[in-house]
Amino acid sequence: MPEFELIARIQARAATRDDVVLGIGDDAALLRVPPGHWLAVATDTLNADVHFPAGTAAADIGWKALAVNLSDLAAMGARPAWATLSLSLPHADGDWLEGFLDGFLALAERHGVALVGGDTTRGPLSICATVHGLVAVDQALRRDGARAGDDIWVSGTLGDAAAALAQWRAGGAAEPALRARLDRPTPRIELGLALPGIAHAAIDLSDGLLADLGHVCVASRVGAEIELQALPASPALAARFDASARAGLQACGGDDYELCFTAPASRRDAIASLARAQPQALARIGRVVDGDGVRALHPDGSQWLPARAGYAHFDPTG
């Protein structure tokens, strides 16, 4: 299939918005940013056998390619608006493309995202999506706002996607409920939009709780303490892994795409109200402290020391 037929197929299925002046088909898109807003931009690349296992359904790859980017916008408190998509494909497979678009565009429609441009090229299977969102001036959530004394919260449950990946690497079939969390993460857009004015800082969990919370600590020049027993676990994770295994998956496993945020203790009632209005639970898992680094604590107060805090792409130990 020629490249421009691939592009035509994508263009035929892509939705638009009133604020898209010019979308797919020219050298660049033209987009109208409303007054009083900042433009939030996030990019993620997904590579075969790094971000998704071999044999993952095309629709699931499409969903995840957009979801991981929308999760970044959620962490900034930004409302999604537009996306661009670059596809590197070993060959022009029309059936694979249609399946990919099924997943990508289903999630785009759910959040009102218009696909406005991108690129296609021949090469190893790799997908790069860029998303653009809108946030009111001075209302963006950032990593550098955490303060000593803040509570630390997470949305949803932790460790499911890492557990599915561990099962796949071990050569077994992943528990369906766990595999679904790996293949189709849920970007917490509604939660992110509700957090400005409540949270001091936020980040989405892509490389592991300890690693990602560590980024907040560095940016905010603070430390953090989390309680292992407070980390929320799904029934599927609790049924398949003992407490020791769960600790590593929940604290250091990647691909959760939940939100981790800090907020003053005085906002606990507001967060409780927010939790009742959200489809996922919110759990208070620790506190921000003076100092630096992230310490994970056992119930007796002793420190738990994992081999590493989370996933790192260029870690020579793998």
N, C-alpha and C positions, 0 to 999 in steps of 0.2 A: 504494500500500500504506500503510495507516495506521501511525503511529509505533509503536503498541503491538503490532502484528503483527511489525514489525521486531524489537522487543525480545523478543517471544515466540520468534522464530526463533533469536535469539542464545542465549536461555536454554535452549532445547531442546538445543542442541549443546554448551553449556559443561560441562566436567567440574568436579568439586568435590574437596575434600580433607577429611580428618577434622578439620582445624583451622579449617574454615569453619563458624562457628556459624550465620550467616545470609548468603546470597549474593544473587544477582540477584533483584529483585522488591520490595524495600523501599526506604526513603529512604536507607539506608546499609547497608553490609556490616558484619557483626560477625565479627572474626577473633581467634583465640587465639594469642598470642605466647608461646612457651615460655620458662620461666625461664632466666636466664643468657644471654639473647640481646638484642641490639639490633635494631631494625627499620630496615632500609635502604630508602629510597624514592627512586625516580627517575622523571622524566617527560620524554617527548620528543614533539614534534609533527611530523608529516609533512604537507607541503602539495604539491599537484600542481604540477609544473613547477619546484619548488624542490628537493624531496628525491627525486623520482622523475619520469622523463620521461613525457610524455603517451603514452598507449597502453600503459603498463605493465600486465601482467596483474593482475587483482584478487588472485589468490592470492599473487603476489609482493609486492604492497603489504601484504597482511595479514602475511606472514612478516616483512617488513622492519620494520613498525610495532612488532612485539614484539621483534625481534632487536636493534634499536638500544638499546632500554631494558634488555634483559638484558645487553648489553655493559657498560652502566654498573654493574650489579650485579657483574659479573665483575671490573671494575676495583676494586671495594671489597672483594673477597673474600667476597661475600655469596651465600648459596644462595637461588635464586628460590622464591617461594611463591605469591603472588597477583598479579592484575592487574586494573585497571579500564580501560575503553575508551570514549572519546567519539568519535562519528562525525558529521561534518558532510557531508551528501550533497546534491548538486543535486536529486535526486529519489529516491524510494524504489524502487530497482531490486533486486528479489529475487534475480535471477541474479547480479548483481555482489556482493551481500552474501554469498551462499553461497560464491562463489569466494574472497572475502576471508577468510571464516571457515575455509575449507580451509587456507589458508596460516597464518593466525594460530594456529589451534588445533592444527595439526600441530606447530608449534614449541613451543607451550604444553605439549602432551602429552610431548614429548621431554624437557622440563625440569621436569615435575611442577608446572606452574603452573595454578592455578584462576582462571578469569575470574569475578569476584565482583560486578561492577557497572559503571556508566558512564552514558552519555547518548547520545541521538540527536537531531539537529536538521537543518533544511534550510539549505543554504548552499553555498559553494564546497567542493570536495572537500578535506577536511582530516581527519586522524586524529590523535588525541592518546591515547596509552597511558601509564598509570602502573603501575609494577611495584613490588612490595614483596618484600624478601628478608630473610633472617635471617643474622646474623653473631654469633659469640660475643663477649661483652663484651670490649672492649679488643683485639680481633683484626682490626678493620677496616683495610684498606689505605687510605691517604690520600695526597693530593698534597703534603702539607707535611712528609714524612718523609725526603726525599732528602738525602744528605750528600756533601760534597766527598770524592772518592775512589771513590764508587760507580761500578760499571759501569752502562751503560744497555743494556737489552735490548728487543727487540720479538719478538712472535710472528708466525708465518706469513710472508706476503710483503706488500709495500707497493706501492701505485700502481695496482692492477688496476681498482678501481672508478672512479678518476679517469680512467683511460685509456678505459674504456667510455663515460664521460660525454663525454670529448673527441671520441670517434668519433661519438657520437650528435649532438653539437652541430655537427660538421662535415658532417652530412647523410648519413653513411655508416652501413652496418650494423656494429654492434659485434661484435668477435670473441666468439663464444659463451662461451668460458672467462672472458673479462673481464666480459662483461655479467652472467654468473651471480654474480660477486663484487659487482656493483652492486645487483642485484635481491635477492639472498639472502645477506647477510652472515652469518657464523658467529660467534655470541657465544661467547667463550672461557671458558665457565663453569668447566669442570674445571680449567683452568689457574689461574683466579682463586682457586678454592678451595684450591689447593695452594700459593699464594704467601705467605700469612701465615706469619711466622717465617723467611722467606727474603728477601723484598723489603722495602725501606724505604719505597717509594712506588710508586704505579701510577696510570695513567690510560688510558682507552680512546681510540683514535685516530679521531675523527669529522671534525675540521676540517682535518687535516693534521699530520704529525709535528712540524714546527717550531713550529706554533702551539700544539698541545696540550702538547708538552714544555715550551714556554714557560710554560704555566700551572703546571706542576710547579715550574719554577725560581722563579717569583714566590712561590708558596706556601711554598717551602722556603728562599727567600733564598739561592739558589745560581745558578751558571751551568752550561752544558752545552756539550760539544763532540761532534759526531757526524761520522763518516767516511762520505762519500758512497759510496765503493766498498764499504762494508760493508752497505749497505741491501739486504735480500733481495728479489730479483725473481723472479717466476714465469716459466716458459718462455714462456707466452703473451705476457707483457709484453716480455721480451727479444727475442722474434721480431718484434714489431711496432713497437718504438720504439728509437731509438738511445740511446746513453748520455746525451747532453745532454737529450733529451726525457724520458728516464726519471728524471733527477734531479729535475726539477720535479714530475713526477707522484708520485714516491715521497716526497719531502720536504715537499711543499706541498699535494698533492691530498687530498681528503677521502674519507669513506665507507669507509675500510679496516675499521674496527671490530676492529682487532687491539689487543692490550694492549702498552703500553710501560711498563716498570718499571725501577726502579733497585735494585741490590743490592750489598753489599760484595764486593770481589774474593775474599774468603775463602769465598764461597758459590758459586764457579764449579763446583766438583764437584757440589754439590747441584743446581744448575741443569742441569748435564749429565745427571744422573740423571733429573731431572724431564722434560727434553726427550725422553729415550728412552721415557718413559711417556705422552707426549702425541701426539695425532694430527697436530699441526703442529710445525714446526721452531721453535727459538728462536735468535735471532741477537744477538750482542753488537755494538753499533753505535757505542759511544762511551763517554764518561765524564762524571761530574759534577765540576765544578771550582768553585773559589772565584770570586766575582764575580757577574755577572748576565747574563741573556740566553742565547740559543742560537746557537752558531757552527757552520756546516756547512763541513767542510774537504775540499779536494781531496787526492789522494794525496801531493802535494808539500808539503802543509801550508798552502797558501794558502786564503783564505776564499772560499767560494762565496756570492754575494749574489743571492738571488731577488728578483723584483719584489715579492712579498708572501709571508708565512710560511704562509698557509693561507686557508681560506674564512672570511669574516665576513659575517653576514647583513645588516648595515646599512652595509657599505662602499659609499660612493657611486660607487666606480670599478667596482663589479660583481664 
